[in-house]
Every structure is written in structure tokens, then in C-alpha cells.
Amino acid sequence: MSILYFYMLFLVLLADGVMVFLTPVIVYQLTGSVEYSGLSYAIWWLPRIFLIPVIGRYIDRLGVRPLSILSDLIKISGCLFLALHTFSSDLLIAVSFGLTGSLISIGNSQTLISYEKIISLVSEDKEHHANLISRMDFLGMILGPLIGMIMIDYGYQYLLLLPCVLYLSNAIFFYTRHGSTLNETHAVDVYQTHPTLKKTILFISSAPLLLFSVFIAVGNNMFDGLVESAGAALIDQAMGLPVKYFGLIDVAAGVCGVVGTYIYGYTRIYASRKILMIFSVTLIVSSSLIMILFQNSLWVFILCYGISIIGKVFSGNLCRIIRIEVIPENILASTSSVIVLLNQIILPVTGLLLFLSIGSSFIVYLLMACATCITLLAGCLLTLSLSKANNINEKNTSQA
């Protein structure tokens, strides 16, 4: 599999990283409101509920290439709208940035699902390339916020031009990929290739590895969503610091994420998936609890959040390789898209809870504690399922 694909993936994820930093910071700077930040975040994620399954189906049906080009062009349009529009009210700010953020997040899901599809089709080392997806993602999390922190004082309108250029570069790259596996579709029965949403959910529910991987992702995403949507407000209210320091959280998470991909790449050779999952859950839960207990220290917040990200690299990579190995290739994108939907359906709920929180940081930390409990329980169940799957494989091997 050509490394050029991963360079282009990095450009897209870098642009996404700029937008993930920019949206909550600008909404909070312009409105000064935790409630509007939460509303913007809810709007950011809510449309995914309807569109992600559709994206997966069309990736399977049309191939990776046309969906990638269309996604980049839509994201460019959203960024240009924010750069050129003058906002007349706080509500309009929250809605506009939320809707544009939704375009970015839907495009981000399309990108990651497409790369899972490419890996399933052409990769000879699926686990290594799945880890590379995570590495590019976290590199984008490092450089995106750093660029945002440096350029935001010059005006967010100018900063928005950078994602436009990066998305355009990726669209041009995929436009030139004629005659490749990116155009591959599956010429089989439509009902078999594109099962209904109900049948897809039943398929996921019947596979414990897939089901529990959804729940651990729900806990992780809920916690990360709280940090992303309310982090700027916590820095302002609980720590008394300028909100632009919110970027340090994303940078630390990105650095620890990249480090985590190297640690994972080394340890996966010597440790079983069960051991890797136990390590992941232990790291996530312990660091998250320390974050909740030490609320007034930016450095504890940054350090512990970064450490939790290392754990999430392990669980994320394990869940990704489970999807690639368990789901049949001809329905991989459509089924993965439903799994992504289930993983992230908690995020608009989290944003709405923040909108109803009347600006209370206590509610934010209470929700963080709930997210940590979900991760712990789901991690234990997924570890047991990995152990059972391993025992079945060993039994089948001995019988053969």
C-alpha cells in the first residue's frame, strides 16, 4: 500500500485538527457562553446520526474516490462560509459554526471509513496500516491546534483559508486516482451488499467483539466530547487562564497519541490483544479519575488527558482491527459507518446536556465521571470477549 495515501490522509486530518481547535474556541470567544458552546457542539454531531450510514453505503456502492472528492468540496464550502459571513447574534454564531463543524466531522468519518476500506482491499499488513491511520490522526491533532494558536490572533477568517487549501489538495489527489482500487465496487446482490440499518444493527449485536467495542468507544467519545466542548470554559472559569490555552490540551493529546501509536506498534508484537486491552482500560480510567479530582490545575489536566489518549490509541486500534477482521469485506464500509454512528451518537447528547447545564463546571465533571464508568465496564466486557475468541481460535487450530 503506497505511503502517499497516508501523506494525503495527514493533510486532511491536519485541516480537521485546525477546525476542531477553532470551532469551540471561536464560539466561546464570540459568545462567552458555555451553553452556546454546548449547543454548537450538539449541532456539530447531530446530523451524523442521519448521514453516516448513508456515507458507508455509498462507499461500498460507488467506491472510495468519488465520495472523497465530494466530501472535500463540501468542507471547503463550509469553511469559506464562516470566513466570509458576518454574524449578527450569539445563536447564529453557535448554529453556523456547529453546522460547519458537522460537515467537517461527517467528512472526517468518511475519510477514516474509506481508509479502512482501502486497507481491507489492498493492505498486506492490516494491523500496521490501521495503526498508521491513528498516527496520522494524532499528528493532525498536534499541528492543527498549534497552527491555530499561532494564527488565531490574526483573525479566524484568515486561519480558515488553510483548511480550504488542504482539502483542495486532497480532492485533486483523489481526482487523479483513475483506474485504481479506489473505484472498486461490489457487483453482487444489492440486498446482500447493502443490508438494511436494522439488519446491520442485528449483525453488530450478534458479534460480542463488535458490540462491546461500540460501548468502549461510547465512553471514550463522551469523555473526549466533554473536553472538546467545555474545555475552553473550564480553562477560563476553573483555572482562570486565557481560553487560547485550550489548544495545549489538543497538542498534548496529539503528542501522546503519536507516542501511543509507536508504543502500540512495538507491544502488539509481544503481547496478546487481551493484555493490550487491559493496559488500555487501566490507563484511561486511572488518568481520567485524576483529571476529575484535580480540577484547578491546567498541567494535571493536560498531562492526564494526554496519558488517557495513549490508552485510547490502544483501544481504538484494537476496535479498528476487530472491524476489519470480523466484518465481511463487501459490507465493511456500510457496517463500519453504522458502528461509527453508534460510537458517536453520545456526542450530540453530551452537547445538549452541556447546553442545559446552566454553565456549571460541576455538571461537566460529573458527566466525565459517568463516561469513565462506561469505559471501565465496556473494557472489562470486551477483554472477556477477546479472551473467549482467543480460546475458540486455539481450539480450532488444535483440531485442525
C-alpha positions as MATLAB code, in Angstrom:
seq = 'MSILYFYMLFLVLLADGVMVFLTPVIVYQLTGSVEYSGLSYAIWWLPRIFLIPVIGRYIDRLGVRPLSILSDLIKISGCLFLALHTFSSDLLIAVSFGLTGSLISIGNSQTLISYEKIISLVSEDKEHHANLISRMDFLGMILGPLIGMIMIDYGYQYLLLLPCVLYLSNAIFFYTRHGSTLNETHAVDVYQTHPTLKKTILFISSAPLLLFSVFIAVGNNMFDGLVESAGAALIDQAMGLPVKYFGLIDVAAGVCGVVGTYIYGYTRIYASRKILMIFSVTLIVSSSLIMILFQNSLWVFILCYGISIIGKVFSGNLCRIIRIEVIPENILASTSSVIVLLNQIILPVTGLLLFLSIGSSFIVYLLMACATCITLLAGCLLTLSLSKANNINEKNTSQA';
ca = [
       0.000    0.000    0.000;
       1.564    3.300   -1.105;
       2.720    5.652    1.672;
       1.413    8.534   -0.478;
      -2.108    7.711    0.657;
      -1.091    8.302    4.260;
       0.585   11.627    3.426;
      -2.686   12.814    1.901;
      -4.582   11.424    4.869;
      -2.357   13.541    7.103;
      -3.204   16.715    5.144;
      -6.937   16.121    5.571;
      -6.601   15.294    9.264;
      -4.401   18.369    9.752;
      -7.180   20.523    8.293;
      -9.690   18.742   10.520;
      -7.408   19.408   13.513;
      -7.402   23.133   12.775;
     -11.208   23.130   12.637;
     -11.621   21.049   15.810;
      -9.480   23.618   17.657;
     -11.016   26.658   16.021;
     -14.729   25.959   16.402;
     -15.135   25.698   20.225;
     -12.586   28.453   20.874;
     -14.205   30.955   18.496;
     -17.744   30.148   19.661;
     -16.740   30.695   23.283;
     -14.702   33.821   22.466;
     -17.540   35.399   20.499;
     -20.385   34.409   22.862;
     -18.654   33.960   26.257;
     -21.167   31.187   26.985;
     -20.762   27.525   27.994;
     -24.375   26.986   26.946;
     -23.803   28.205   23.389;
     -20.570   26.200   23.215;
     -22.576   23.120   24.174;
     -25.304   23.953   21.637;
     -22.703   24.375   18.893;
     -21.147   21.037   19.800;
     -24.548   19.296   19.752;
     -25.263   20.729   16.292;
     -21.747   19.666   15.243;
     -22.551   15.993   15.883;
     -26.319   15.657   15.451;
     -26.510   15.446   11.602;
     -24.124   12.479   11.668;
     -26.967   10.376   13.074;
     -28.726   10.607    9.700;
     -25.797   10.800    7.279;
     -23.068    8.405    8.453;
     -24.932    5.184    7.486;
     -25.672    6.694    4.076;
     -21.972    7.502    3.579;
     -20.932    3.927    4.337;
     -23.463    2.504    1.890;
     -22.277    4.803   -0.889;
     -18.611    3.989   -0.240;
     -19.457    0.299   -0.762;
     -21.666    1.068   -3.758;
     -19.705    3.793   -5.607;
     -16.139    3.269   -4.399;
     -13.847    5.462   -2.302;
     -12.756    8.019   -4.912;
     -15.985    9.958   -5.777;
     -17.076   10.213   -2.136;
     -13.648   11.556   -1.122;
     -13.736   14.299   -3.762;
     -17.298   15.336   -2.890;
     -16.522   15.387    0.846;
     -13.562   17.727    0.394;
     -15.534   20.130   -1.807;
     -18.350   20.328    0.776;
     -15.883   21.044    3.593;
     -14.271   23.811    1.525;
     -17.696   25.429    1.054;
     -18.348   25.371    4.810;
     -15.008   26.958    5.676;
     -15.481   29.707    3.104;
     -18.934   30.460    4.515;
     -17.511   31.000    8.025;
     -14.653   33.116    6.667;
     -16.871   35.434    4.621;
     -20.019   35.726    6.760;
     -20.754   38.403    9.391;
     -22.764   37.095   12.356;
     -25.498   39.170   13.996;
     -26.280   37.120   17.138;
     -24.838   34.555   19.553;
     -27.369   31.975   18.425;
     -26.367   32.442   14.785;
     -22.705   32.017   15.742;
     -23.406   28.750   17.571;
     -25.594   27.373   14.774;
     -23.266   28.424   11.920;
     -20.094   27.040   13.488;
     -21.996   23.943   14.619;
     -23.320   23.181   11.137;
     -19.936   23.754    9.509;
     -18.333   21.619   12.188;
     -20.873   18.946   11.307;
     -19.704   18.991    7.693;
     -16.125   18.609    8.923;
     -16.951   15.724   11.262;
     -19.027   13.892    8.635;
     -16.153   14.294    6.184;
     -13.724   13.057    8.828;
     -15.789    9.892    9.291;
     -15.941    9.400    5.540;
     -12.155    9.698    5.345;
     -11.462    7.175    8.116;
     -14.068    4.675    6.883;
     -12.678    4.988    3.345;
      -9.182    4.213    4.578;
     -10.452    1.170    6.469;
     -11.984    0.045    3.175;
      -8.734    0.658    1.278;
      -6.782   -1.309    3.896;
      -9.203   -4.239    3.699;
      -8.836   -4.288   -0.105;
      -5.097   -3.842   -0.686;
      -3.103   -3.997    2.550;
      -0.800   -6.932    3.271;
      -0.231   -5.772    6.870;
      -3.642   -4.613    8.040;
      -2.736   -4.100   11.698;
       0.272   -1.924   10.810;
      -1.740    0.247    8.416;
      -4.612    0.537   10.897;
      -2.049    1.885   13.361;
      -0.808    4.345   10.716;
      -4.335    5.778   10.421;
      -4.231    6.562   14.144;
      -0.743    8.065   13.829;
      -1.802   10.447   11.053;
      -4.906   11.362   13.059;
      -2.893   12.339   16.113;
      -0.252   14.184   14.090;
      -3.126   16.305   12.788;
      -4.199   16.885   16.387;
      -0.719   18.203   17.205;
      -0.082   20.541   14.307;
      -3.698   21.677   13.787;
      -4.091   23.294   17.232;
      -0.511   24.613   17.165;
      -1.184   26.384   13.893;
      -4.494   27.597   15.320;
      -2.865   29.045   18.452;
      -0.238   30.864   16.378;
      -2.603   32.302   13.781;
      -5.809   32.925   15.738;
      -4.675   36.372   16.913;
      -4.546   37.479   13.264;
      -8.266   36.683   12.875;
     -10.043   33.370   12.445;
     -11.164   34.371    8.941;
      -7.566   34.104    7.665;
      -6.984   30.868    9.526;
      -9.944   29.266    7.755;
      -8.152   29.577    4.417;
      -5.591   26.927    5.415;
      -8.110   24.051    5.698;
      -9.533   25.107    2.331;
      -6.130   24.666    0.664;
      -5.508   21.289    2.340;
      -8.943   19.910    1.458;
      -8.496   21.087   -2.139;
      -5.120   19.301   -2.357;
      -6.695   16.040   -1.235;
      -9.588   16.415   -3.686;
      -7.101   16.888   -6.542;
      -5.140   13.812   -5.376;
      -8.198   11.565   -5.432;
      -9.364   13.075   -8.735;
      -6.128   11.827  -10.331;
      -6.536    8.247   -8.993;
      -8.066    6.781  -12.174;
      -8.123    3.022  -12.649;
      -7.241    2.165   -9.049;
      -8.929    0.095   -6.350;
     -10.440    3.355   -5.110;
     -13.063    2.957   -7.846;
     -13.821   -0.650   -6.938;
     -17.417   -1.587   -6.143;
     -19.029   -4.924   -5.470;
     -21.211   -6.243   -8.295;
     -23.347   -8.588   -6.171;
     -26.917   -8.678   -4.981;
     -27.887   -5.251   -3.624;
     -29.732   -6.702   -0.643;
     -26.661   -8.713    0.349;
     -24.186   -5.866   -0.227;
     -26.323   -3.134    1.297;
     -28.344   -4.643    4.175;
     -30.895   -2.502    5.937;
     -29.948   -0.496    9.007;
     -31.967   -2.913   11.151;
     -30.129   -5.973    9.804;
     -26.783   -4.216   10.235;
     -27.522   -3.424   13.882;
     -28.627   -7.049   14.428;
     -25.353   -8.232   12.881;
     -23.355   -5.961   15.200;
     -25.405   -7.075   18.222;
     -24.777  -10.739   17.388;
     -20.974  -10.252   17.467;
     -19.834   -9.529   21.070;
     -16.479   -8.167   19.894;
     -18.224   -5.550   17.765;
     -20.893   -4.796   20.363;
     -18.532   -4.182   23.282;
     -16.141   -2.219   21.063;
     -19.073    0.144   20.461;
     -19.641    0.657   24.195;
     -15.978    1.336   24.986;
     -15.934    3.892   22.167;
     -19.093    5.500   23.599;
     -17.366    6.040   26.964;
     -14.192    7.361   25.345;
     -16.072    9.657   22.977;
     -18.275   11.042   25.730;
     -15.226   11.989   27.796;
     -13.382   13.489   24.815;
     -16.520   15.353   23.762;
     -16.767   16.963   27.183;
     -13.136   18.055   26.980;
     -13.535   19.409   23.443;
     -16.790   21.280   24.019;
     -16.311   22.507   27.603;
     -12.509   22.596   27.860;
     -12.249   26.261   26.908;
     -14.823   27.183   29.560;
     -13.079   25.082   32.240;
      -9.776   26.812   31.486;
     -11.480   30.197   31.823;
     -13.694   29.520   34.852;
     -11.924   26.838   36.923;
      -8.319   27.755   36.098;
      -8.537   31.498   35.357;
      -6.452   31.298   32.165;
      -6.960   32.653   28.606;
      -9.103   30.312   26.516;
      -6.489   30.011   23.791;
      -4.575   27.683   26.140;
      -7.255   25.168   25.215;
      -5.008   24.432   22.235;
      -2.386   22.992   24.599;
      -4.811   20.220   25.521;
      -5.206   19.167   21.890;
      -1.459   19.431   21.290;
      -0.663   17.266   24.330;
      -3.300   14.767   23.243;
      -1.805   14.685   19.761;
       1.765   14.185   21.012;
       0.698   11.406   23.375;
      -1.404    9.895   20.597;
       1.571    9.695   18.238;
       3.724    8.248   21.032;
       0.931    5.768   21.704;
       0.953    4.541   18.090;
       4.682    3.749   18.362;
       4.206    2.017   21.719;
       1.302    0.045   20.271;
       3.293   -0.874   17.156;
       6.039   -2.332   19.345;
       3.943   -4.038   22.026;
       1.435   -5.677   19.648;
       4.246   -7.983   18.521;
       4.878   -9.302   22.036;
       1.520   -9.033   23.832;
      -1.894  -10.560   23.178;
      -4.871   -8.375   22.352;
      -6.350   -9.215   25.758;
      -3.272   -7.812   27.553;
      -3.289   -4.740   25.316;
      -6.943   -4.074   26.146;
      -6.329   -4.429   29.904;
      -3.454   -1.940   29.643;
      -5.657    0.428   27.634;
      -8.572    0.443   30.088;
      -6.296    0.803   33.125;
      -4.552    3.815   31.595;
      -7.792    5.515   30.523;
      -9.673    5.058   33.782;
      -6.836    5.981   36.174;
      -5.802    9.136   34.284;
      -9.432   10.253   33.838;
     -10.137    9.950   37.561;
      -7.071   12.065   38.403;
      -8.280   14.735   35.955;
     -11.631   14.844   37.729;
     -10.096   15.042   41.203;
      -7.568   17.820   40.418;
      -9.805   20.355   38.700;
      -7.835   23.571   39.190;
      -4.527   22.569   37.615;
      -4.047   23.052   33.877;
      -0.922   20.897   33.883;
      -2.605   17.966   35.624;
      -5.472   18.325   33.141;
      -3.105   18.323   30.166;
      -0.833   15.525   31.430;
      -3.628   13.171   32.444;
      -5.657   13.805   29.303;
      -2.567   13.061   27.233;
      -1.981    9.804   29.130;
      -5.613    8.789   28.630;
      -5.133    9.328   24.889;
      -2.337    6.722   24.863;
      -4.831    4.255   26.304;
      -7.392    5.289   23.690;
      -4.863    4.648   20.903;
      -4.672    1.039   22.063;
      -8.438    0.576   22.378;
      -9.073    2.464   19.112;
      -6.592    0.363   17.141;
      -7.948   -2.862   18.627;
     -11.516   -1.876   17.774;
     -10.483   -0.900   14.235;
      -8.706   -4.185   13.530;
     -11.680   -6.067   15.015;
     -13.925   -4.320   12.479;
     -11.590   -5.086    9.584;
     -11.293   -8.762   10.542;
     -14.854   -9.528   11.657;
     -16.954   -7.634    9.085;
     -17.178   -9.150    5.556;
     -15.314   -7.049    3.004;
     -18.334   -6.408    0.760;
     -20.264   -4.693    3.602;
     -17.287   -3.274    5.514;
     -17.905    0.425    4.841;
     -21.662    0.298    5.409;
     -21.320   -1.717    8.633;
     -18.372    0.362    9.877;
     -20.364    3.520    9.259;
     -23.173    2.235   11.490;
     -20.603    1.351   14.165;
     -19.145    4.854   13.914;
     -22.678    6.218   14.247;
     -23.291    4.150   17.394;
     -19.877    5.169   18.750;
     -20.586    8.869   18.337;
     -24.315    9.146   18.937;
     -23.436   10.114   22.529;
     -21.770   13.338   21.359;
     -24.870   15.397   20.472;
     -26.431   14.149   23.706;
     -23.350   15.395   25.563;
     -23.603   18.787   23.859;
     -27.282   19.115   24.743;
     -26.579   18.184   28.380;
     -23.984   20.965   28.476;
     -26.490   23.383   26.949;
     -28.880   22.527   29.817;
     -26.143   22.652   32.482;
     -26.610   26.412   33.162;
     -22.838   26.863   32.923;
     -21.998   24.588   35.885;
     -18.500   23.082   35.823;
     -19.679   20.563   38.460;
     -22.045   19.071   35.859;
     -19.163   18.814   33.388;
     -17.021   16.841   35.828;
     -19.991   14.669   36.843;
     -20.529   13.736   33.188;
     -16.806   12.969   32.898;
     -17.146   10.525   35.804;
     -20.108    8.836   34.060;
     -18.084    8.484   30.851;
     -15.196    6.900   32.773;
     -17.563    4.319   34.323;
     -18.897    3.387   30.868;
     -15.343    2.872   29.580;
     -14.418    0.700   32.570;
     -17.449   -1.585   32.261;
     -17.232   -1.903   28.466;
     -13.467   -2.511   28.635;
     -13.945   -5.396   31.067;
     -16.598   -6.991   28.835;
     -14.520   -6.535   25.679;
     -11.490   -8.106   27.403;
     -13.577  -11.165   28.307;
     -14.806  -11.413   24.701;
     -11.249  -11.211   23.359;
     -10.258  -13.987   25.745;
     -13.157  -16.176   24.563;
     -12.360  -15.517   20.908;
      -8.727  -16.426   21.514;
      -9.729  -19.694   23.214;
     -12.012  -20.607   20.298;
      -9.226  -19.906   17.789;
      -6.780  -22.044   19.760;
      -9.318  -24.887   19.943;
      -9.967  -24.740   16.182;
      -6.234  -24.689   15.496;
      -5.586  -27.766   17.682;
      -8.450  -29.665   16.000;
      -7.063  -28.834   12.576;
];
